[in-house]
Amino acid sequence: MNRPALALRGVAAGILIAATTSLFAQPAITLPPNGDNQKSTVSQQIGIVKVTIDYNSPNVTSPTGENRTGKIWGQLVPYGLTNLGFGPCKECPWRAGANENTIFTVTDDVKIQGQALKAGSYGLHYIVGPDEWTAIFSKNSTSWGSYFYDPSEDALRVKVKPEKNEFTEFLTFDFTDRQPEKAIVALKWENLEVPMEIAVDNMADRYIANLRRELRSSPGFSWQAWAGAAQYALQNKSNLKEALTWAQNAVSNPFAGDENFQTLSTLAQLQEANEMAADSARTMERALNHPTATAIQIHQHGRQLMAQKKNAEAMKVFELNARRNPNKWPVNVGLARGYAAAGDMQKALKHARQAVKEAPDEASRKNVEGLVKSLEEGKKIN
């Protein structure tokens, strides 16, 4: 038989094998969860890190209608390690829910109760006790329950304390406290809750690393993205040398740069942070005199200088604002503050009273009226 014929017979045989295999393959179908323990998911961001828990949620009332209050802990969920009577595990923890593994996923490295856990997905189990529990994070997250639990696959074990809580019918994982760099997730069921702290170290460094990645993609074609990244680094005093490059890109990158007050002032601040005082002064001068600089932006820069106790420099900025934007809000507010800081209360009061007439809204008017009252009483204003 020639080679083409042999090739055709090989192709035909492959098709026949595939067809025969498909006849006996298990179909992908969706059925109700075992025991009607509905699937649940809870997710929470801790800064840039996402935490997700996927679990099956049993309820206190049994499938037959029995009220199992008082029979959950130490009975339905036994204390300690137990032989479940199936699978290789002979000393098994509780699966932290029902049916398949409860899956705990973090997108970045975290600390659980102060102990390190790498990014990834883990099977979450508990060794339950009347006064103390042990939370187990297993590298095996794809098994059914705890029947196949193997302690050699543990990534982490931590101690947690059960606490009395209001009645909860359905087993629930709830983020009960959320802070910028940590959160508390609590397992709640029947009359107990078991809180556990998840913390993230070096949050600013993680944001910086993510900004670095994002700026290499589509956001890198926007001056706003470069300026925003530079400002974040500046505010957190992190990665200042690279942030200077980001600020320069915001001003003059050939594809994304735009010279305006925001980009120039950001560059000036990064130059100062990198001990480039002369360059910073020149760049800030360009920013203040740039056509895009608004009266409010110039005023805010003056206020920043006052906050740094640079009152003489602030006064020069307020006077520049007055020349460029005569009688615009909040020019006279700046002059009032500048003269008050210099000790000239009469001029300060004059400009404060003028600012009352120029106030754009009721809240601003009341604020300036407060300044006027303080100046009339001879009090200092900030």
C-alpha positions as CSV (number, residue, x, y, z in Angstrom):
1,M,0.0,0.0,0.0
2,N,1.4,3.4,-0.9
3,R,2.1,6.1,1.7
4,P,-0.9,8.4,1.0
5,A,-3.2,5.4,1.5
6,L,-1.5,4.6,4.8
7,A,-1.9,8.2,5.9
8,L,-5.6,8.2,5.1
9,R,-6.1,5.0,7.0
10,G,-4.3,6.5,10.0
11,V,-6.5,9.6,10.0
12,A,-9.6,7.5,9.8
13,A,-8.5,5.3,12.7
14,G,-7.8,8.4,14.8
15,I,-11.3,9.8,14.1
16,L,-12.9,6.4,15.0
17,I,-11.0,6.3,18.3
18,A,-12.0,9.8,19.2
19,A,-15.6,9.1,18.3
20,T,-15.6,5.9,20.4
21,T,-14.0,7.7,23.3
22,S,-16.6,10.5,23.2
23,L,-19.4,8.0,23.5
24,F,-18.1,6.8,26.9
25,A,-16.9,10.1,28.2
26,Q,-18.8,11.5,31.2
27,P,-21.0,14.5,30.1
28,A,-20.6,17.9,31.7
29,I,-23.9,18.4,33.5
30,T,-25.0,20.6,36.3
31,L,-27.0,19.2,39.2
32,P,-28.1,20.7,42.5
33,P,-25.4,20.7,45.2
34,N,-25.3,17.6,47.4
35,G,-27.6,18.1,50.4
36,D,-28.8,21.4,49.0
37,N,-25.7,23.1,50.5
38,Q,-25.6,26.0,48.2
39,K,-22.4,27.3,46.7
40,S,-21.3,30.7,48.1
41,T,-18.4,33.0,47.3
42,V,-17.1,36.1,49.2
43,S,-14.4,38.4,48.0
44,Q,-12.6,41.4,49.5
45,Q,-9.9,43.7,48.3
46,I,-7.1,44.5,50.8
47,G,-5.5,47.3,48.9
48,I,-4.3,45.7,45.7
49,V,-4.6,42.2,47.1
50,K,-7.9,40.2,46.4
51,V,-9.0,37.5,48.8
52,T,-11.7,35.1,47.8
53,I,-13.4,32.2,49.7
54,D,-15.5,29.7,47.7
55,Y,-17.5,27.3,49.9
56,N,-20.7,25.3,50.2
57,S,-23.0,26.6,52.9
58,P,-24.9,24.2,55.1
59,N,-27.6,25.5,57.5
60,V,-28.5,24.7,61.1
61,T,-31.8,23.2,60.0
62,S,-31.2,19.8,58.6
63,P,-32.4,18.7,55.1
64,T,-35.2,16.7,57.0
65,G,-36.3,19.8,58.9
66,E,-34.5,19.1,62.2
67,N,-33.4,22.1,64.3
68,R,-29.8,21.3,65.1
69,T,-29.2,24.3,67.3
70,G,-26.8,23.2,70.1
71,K,-25.8,20.1,68.1
72,I,-23.4,21.7,65.7
73,W,-20.1,22.1,67.5
74,G,-18.7,19.0,69.0
75,Q,-21.4,16.8,67.4
76,L,-22.2,17.5,63.7
77,V,-18.8,19.1,63.5
78,P,-16.7,17.0,65.8
79,Y,-13.9,18.3,68.0
80,G,-10.4,17.4,67.1
81,L,-9.3,15.0,64.2
82,T,-11.7,12.2,63.3
83,N,-11.8,9.2,60.9
84,L,-14.5,10.0,58.4
85,G,-14.7,6.4,57.2
86,F,-13.8,7.1,53.6
87,G,-10.7,7.9,51.7
88,P,-7.1,7.7,52.8
89,C,-7.4,10.3,55.6
90,K,-7.7,8.6,59.0
91,E,-7.3,11.7,61.2
92,C,-9.3,14.4,59.4
93,P,-10.0,18.0,60.1
94,W,-13.3,19.7,59.3
95,R,-13.8,21.0,55.7
96,A,-15.0,24.5,56.8
97,G,-18.3,24.0,55.1
98,A,-19.9,21.2,53.1
99,N,-19.2,19.1,50.0
100,E,-16.0,20.0,48.0
101,N,-13.0,21.8,49.6
102,T,-13.6,25.3,50.9
103,I,-11.1,27.2,48.7
104,F,-9.2,30.2,50.1
105,T,-7.5,32.2,47.3
106,V,-5.2,35.2,47.6
107,T,-3.7,37.1,44.6
108,D,-0.5,38.1,46.4
109,D,1.5,37.1,49.5
110,V,-0.2,37.8,52.8
111,K,0.1,37.1,56.5
112,I,-2.6,35.0,58.3
113,Q,-2.6,35.7,62.1
114,G,0.9,37.1,61.5
115,Q,2.3,34.1,59.6
116,A,3.3,34.2,56.0
117,L,1.2,32.6,53.2
118,K,2.2,32.7,49.6
119,A,-0.2,33.8,46.8
120,G,-2.4,31.0,45.5
121,S,-5.4,28.8,46.2
122,Y,-5.6,26.6,49.3
123,G,-8.0,24.1,50.7
124,L,-9.2,25.6,54.0
125,H,-9.8,23.2,56.9
126,Y,-10.2,23.6,60.7
127,I,-9.4,21.4,63.7
128,V,-12.3,22.5,65.9
129,G,-12.1,22.7,69.7
130,P,-14.3,24.2,72.4
131,D,-11.9,27.0,73.2
132,E,-9.3,27.1,70.3
133,W,-9.3,26.1,66.6
134,T,-6.5,25.5,64.2
135,A,-7.0,26.8,60.7
136,I,-5.2,24.7,58.1
137,F,-4.3,26.0,54.6
138,S,-3.6,22.9,52.4
139,K,-1.9,23.1,49.0
140,N,-4.6,20.6,47.8
141,S,-7.6,22.7,47.0
142,T,-9.4,20.4,44.6
143,S,-10.5,17.5,46.8
144,W,-14.0,16.6,48.1
145,G,-14.2,17.6,51.7
146,S,-11.5,16.3,54.0
147,Y,-11.6,12.7,53.0
148,F,-8.3,13.1,51.1
149,Y,-6.7,15.5,53.5
150,D,-2.9,14.9,53.9
151,P,-1.0,16.9,56.5
152,S,2.2,16.7,54.3
153,E,0.4,19.1,52.0
154,D,-0.1,21.8,54.6
155,A,1.1,25.2,53.6
156,L,0.2,26.9,56.9
157,R,-1.5,26.2,60.3
158,V,-2.5,29.0,62.6
159,K,-4.4,29.2,65.9
160,V,-7.8,31.1,66.0
161,K,-10.3,31.7,68.8
162,P,-14.0,31.0,68.5
163,E,-16.3,33.7,70.0
164,K,-20.0,33.8,70.9
165,N,-22.1,35.5,68.2
166,E,-25.7,36.1,67.2
167,F,-27.5,33.2,65.6
168,T,-26.5,32.5,62.0
169,E,-28.7,29.9,60.2
170,F,-26.4,29.5,57.1
171,L,-22.7,29.0,57.4
172,T,-21.2,32.2,56.2
173,F,-17.7,33.7,55.7
174,D,-17.9,37.5,56.4
175,F,-15.3,40.2,56.3
176,T,-16.1,42.0,59.5
177,D,-13.3,44.6,59.5
178,R,-11.6,46.1,56.5
179,Q,-8.5,48.4,56.8
180,P,-6.1,49.6,54.1
181,E,-3.6,46.9,54.9
182,K,-5.5,44.2,56.7
183,A,-8.9,42.7,57.1
184,I,-10.7,40.3,59.5
185,V,-12.6,37.4,57.9
186,A,-14.9,35.4,60.2
187,L,-16.6,32.0,59.8
188,K,-20.1,32.4,61.3
189,W,-22.5,29.6,62.0
190,E,-25.0,28.8,64.6
191,N,-24.0,30.8,67.7
192,L,-20.3,31.1,67.0
193,E,-17.9,33.2,64.9
194,V,-14.2,32.5,64.3
195,P,-12.3,35.6,63.2
196,M,-9.0,35.4,61.4
197,E,-6.7,38.3,60.4
198,I,-5.3,38.7,56.9
199,A,-2.6,41.3,56.6
200,V,-0.6,42.7,53.7
201,D,3.0,44.0,54.2
202,N,4.6,46.7,52.1
203,M,1.4,47.8,50.4
204,A,3.0,50.8,48.8
205,D,5.7,48.6,47.2
206,R,3.0,46.3,45.8
207,Y,1.1,49.3,44.3
208,I,4.4,50.6,42.8
209,A,5.1,47.2,41.2
210,N,1.6,47.1,39.7
211,L,1.9,50.6,38.4
212,R,5.2,49.7,36.8
213,R,3.4,46.8,35.0
214,E,0.4,49.0,34.0
215,L,2.5,51.8,32.6
216,R,4.0,49.3,30.1
217,S,0.5,48.7,28.7
218,S,-2.2,51.0,27.4
219,P,-2.2,53.4,30.4
220,G,1.3,54.3,29.4
221,F,-0.2,56.3,26.5
222,S,-1.9,58.7,28.9
223,W,-0.1,61.6,30.7
224,Q,-2.7,61.3,33.5
225,A,-1.5,57.7,34.2
226,W,2.2,58.8,34.4
227,A,1.3,61.8,36.6
228,G,-0.9,59.7,38.8
229,A,1.8,57.1,39.3
230,A,4.4,59.7,40.1
231,Q,2.1,61.4,42.6
232,Y,1.4,58.1,44.3
233,A,5.1,57.4,44.7
234,L,5.6,60.9,46.0
235,Q,2.9,60.8,48.6
236,N,4.1,57.5,49.9
237,K,7.8,58.5,49.7
238,S,8.5,55.3,47.7
239,N,10.5,54.6,44.5
240,L,11.3,58.3,44.2
241,K,14.1,57.9,41.6
242,E,11.9,56.0,39.2
243,A,8.9,58.2,40.0
244,L,11.0,61.2,38.7
245,T,11.2,59.4,35.3
246,W,7.4,58.9,35.4
247,A,6.9,62.6,36.1
248,Q,9.2,63.5,33.2
249,N,7.2,61.2,30.9
250,A,4.0,62.9,32.0
251,V,5.5,66.2,30.8
252,S,7.4,65.3,27.7
253,N,6.9,61.7,26.6
254,P,6.5,61.9,22.8
255,F,3.4,59.7,22.8
256,A,1.8,60.6,26.1
257,G,3.3,63.7,27.5
258,D,1.5,66.9,28.1
259,E,3.0,70.1,29.6
260,N,0.5,71.6,31.9
261,F,0.3,72.9,35.5
262,Q,-0.4,69.4,37.0
263,T,2.4,67.6,35.2
264,L,4.9,70.4,35.7
265,S,4.1,70.8,39.4
266,T,4.4,67.0,39.9
267,L,7.8,67.0,38.2
268,A,8.9,69.9,40.4
269,Q,7.9,68.0,43.6
270,L,9.8,64.9,42.4
271,Q,12.9,67.0,41.6
272,E,12.8,68.4,45.1
273,A,12.3,65.0,46.6
274,N,15.4,63.8,44.6
275,E,17.5,66.7,45.9
276,M,17.4,68.7,42.7
277,A,16.4,72.0,44.3
278,A,17.5,74.4,41.5
279,D,15.7,72.3,38.9
280,S,12.6,72.1,41.1
281,A,12.5,75.8,41.5
282,R,12.7,76.4,37.7
283,T,10.1,73.8,36.9
284,M,7.7,75.2,39.5
285,E,8.1,78.7,38.1
286,R,7.1,77.3,34.7
287,A,4.1,75.6,36.2
288,L,2.9,78.7,38.0
289,N,3.2,80.8,34.8
290,H,1.8,78.1,32.5
291,P,-1.4,79.1,30.6
292,T,-3.1,76.1,32.0
293,A,-2.6,77.2,35.7
294,T,-5.9,78.1,37.3
295,A,-6.5,80.5,40.1
296,I,-7.3,77.6,42.4
297,Q,-4.2,75.6,41.4
298,I,-2.0,78.5,42.1
299,H,-3.7,79.2,45.4
300,Q,-3.4,75.6,46.5
301,H,0.4,75.7,45.8
302,G,0.6,78.8,48.0
303,R,-1.3,76.9,50.8
304,Q,1.1,74.0,50.5
305,L,4.0,76.4,51.0
306,M,2.4,77.8,54.1
307,A,1.9,74.3,55.5
308,Q,5.7,73.9,55.1
309,K,6.2,77.2,57.0
310,K,7.5,78.9,53.8
311,N,5.3,82.0,54.3
312,A,7.5,84.4,52.3
313,E,7.5,82.1,49.3
314,A,3.7,81.6,49.7
315,M,3.1,85.3,49.7
316,K,4.9,85.6,46.4
317,V,2.6,82.9,44.9
318,F,-0.5,84.7,46.2
319,E,0.7,88.0,44.7
320,L,1.4,86.2,41.4
321,N,-2.2,84.9,41.5
322,A,-3.5,88.4,42.1
323,R,-1.7,89.7,39.0
324,R,-2.8,86.9,36.8
325,N,-6.3,86.5,38.2
326,P,-7.5,89.8,39.7
327,N,-10.6,89.4,41.9
328,K,-11.1,85.7,41.0
329,W,-11.9,83.2,43.7
330,P,-9.9,82.4,45.8
331,V,-7.2,85.0,45.1
332,N,-8.3,87.3,48.0
333,V,-8.4,84.4,50.4
334,G,-4.8,83.7,49.6
335,L,-3.8,87.4,50.1
336,A,-5.7,87.5,53.4
337,R,-3.8,84.5,54.7
338,G,-0.5,85.7,53.3
339,Y,-0.7,89.2,54.9
340,A,-2.0,87.6,58.2
341,A,1.1,85.4,58.3
342,A,3.3,88.4,57.7
343,G,1.6,90.3,60.5
344,D,-0.2,92.9,58.4
345,M,-3.7,92.3,59.9
346,Q,-5.3,95.4,58.3
347,K,-4.5,94.3,54.7
348,A,-5.4,90.7,55.7
349,L,-8.9,91.9,56.9
350,K,-9.3,94.0,53.7
351,H,-8.8,91.1,51.4
352,A,-10.8,88.7,53.6
353,R,-13.8,91.0,53.4
354,Q,-13.4,91.2,49.6
355,A,-13.3,87.4,49.4
356,V,-16.7,87.2,51.2
357,K,-18.2,89.1,48.2
358,E,-16.5,86.7,45.7
359,A,-17.4,83.4,47.4
360,P,-18.9,81.0,44.8
361,D,-21.1,79.1,47.3
362,E,-22.6,79.3,50.7
363,A,-20.1,77.0,52.3
364,S,-17.2,79.0,51.0
365,R,-18.8,82.3,52.1
366,K,-19.3,81.0,55.7
367,N,-15.7,79.8,55.8
368,V,-14.4,83.3,54.8
369,E,-16.8,85.0,57.2
370,G,-15.1,82.9,59.9
371,L,-11.7,84.3,58.7
372,V,-13.1,87.8,58.9
373,K,-14.4,87.3,62.4
374,S,-11.1,85.9,63.6
375,L,-9.1,88.8,62.1
376,E,-11.5,91.3,63.6
377,E,-10.9,89.7,67.0
378,G,-7.1,89.8,66.4
379,K,-6.8,86.0,66.3
380,K,-4.3,84.2,64.1
381,I,-5.6,82.3,61.0
382,N,-3.9,79.4,59.3
